[in-house]
């Protein structure tokens, strides 16, 4: 989420140091993408290990990588599209949905209501569900362009 805040601040201020920090953070995320196209908790693992990604982390990272060329993001976007139908939590669904809106893989006019089978366990779940259900709104801090 820091990438979102830094990108917004960089766009508003034009600060070249912030712009550079955003670029570094996004590159950091991109080079830590797993073989399946997603991201996990970011812990250490041996290069020979086959590590699975987490849908929540994948959605967050993919959303933070707004603006990268579609061909670079294709494996991650494909994974998000495949994962959203089987998301196991409201948090996973919300981040995957918002990342797909950000990367223009869901119609901006499509209302993306969260599936009702997801329980709301925390205020964070509720907030993410509301934000994601309104992912196409220009007022959404995660999906609206920072520029």
N, C-alpha and C positions, 0 to 999 in steps of 0.2 A: 504494500500500500504506500510505502514511502516513495516509490517511483511515481505514483499518481500525484502525490503532493509536490514532489520536486518538479515534475513536468508542468504542473499548473503554475507554480511559482516562477519557473523559468519563462513560461509564455507571458505571464503578466509583467514581469520585470525586465525581461530581455537579458538577464544576467548571464554572461558567457561562462562563468564558473559553474552555475547551476545547470546550464545546458550541457556542459562537459560531464558533470556528475550524472545527469540522466543518461547520457550516451554510455558512460562507463557501466552504470547499473544494468542497462538493457543488454549490453554486450556480456556482462557477467552472467545474466540469466540465460542468454542464448547458448553460451558455450557449456553450460551445465545441463542442457537438455539431454534426456535419456534416449536410448536407442529406439524406444517406442514412440518418441515424439513428445513425450510429456515430462513432467517434473515430479519429484517426490519431496520429502522433508529436507533434503539438502545435506544429509549426513554423509560421512565418508563411507566409501565402499571401494573394493578392488575393481580395477578395470575389467577383470575377467568375470565378475559377478553380473548376473542378469537381474537387474533391479527394475521393479514395476513402478510406474508413476501413480500418483494419487490424483483423482479428479479435481479435488479442491485446489491443490497446488498448481495443477496444470491450467485450470481456468484463470487463476490469479496471474501466473506468469505470462500466459498467452495474452491476457488483457493488457498487461504492462508493456508488451512488445508491439503495441500499436505502431503502425507506420513502416514496419519491416516489409520488404517485398513479399508478395503472396507466395512466390516459389520457395522462398526461404521458410515461410511459416506453414507451408502445405502439410507436412507430417503432423504438426501440432494441431492444426485446424481439423484435419481428418480425424485425429484421435478425439478431439473435443466433440465433433459431430457424432462419432460412434459411441462415446461415453455418456452423453447427456440422456439418452433413452434409458440407461441403466444406472443413473446416478443414485447412490444409496442414501443421500441426505439432502436436505434443503440447501445447505451450504454448497455442496458439490454442484447441484443443479443450478444455483444462482450464479456462481462464478463461471461455469461453462456457458450458460446462456448469455451472460454479459460479454464474455470473450467472443462469442460467435457474432453478436451484434456489432461489436467493435470492428471485427474483421469482415463485416458485410456478408456474413453467411446466414443471416436471418433477416427476413424482410423487416424494414423499420416500421411498417404498419402492422406487423403481426403482434398481437397481444400475447405475451408469453407468460401466462399464468402458471404458477408453480403447481405441479401435480398435488392433489389433495392428500395423497398418502404420506407425505412428509410431515412428521410432527415438528412443531416449533418448540425447541427445548430452551432456547435462550433469546434474549433481546437481540443479540447479534444475528441469530437465524431469522428472526422477524424482520429486522432491518434489511438484511441481504435479500430476503424474499420480496420485500416491497420494492427495493431498488431494481432488482432483476425483472420484476413484473412490469416495470416502467423503464426498461432498458433503452427504449428509443426516444425517451424524453430528452430534450436539449438541456434540461436542468439536472440530469443524472450525473453526479460527479465522477462516476467511473466510466461511463460510456461516452459522455460528451467530449469532444475534442478539446485539448488544452489550449489550442491556439485560437 
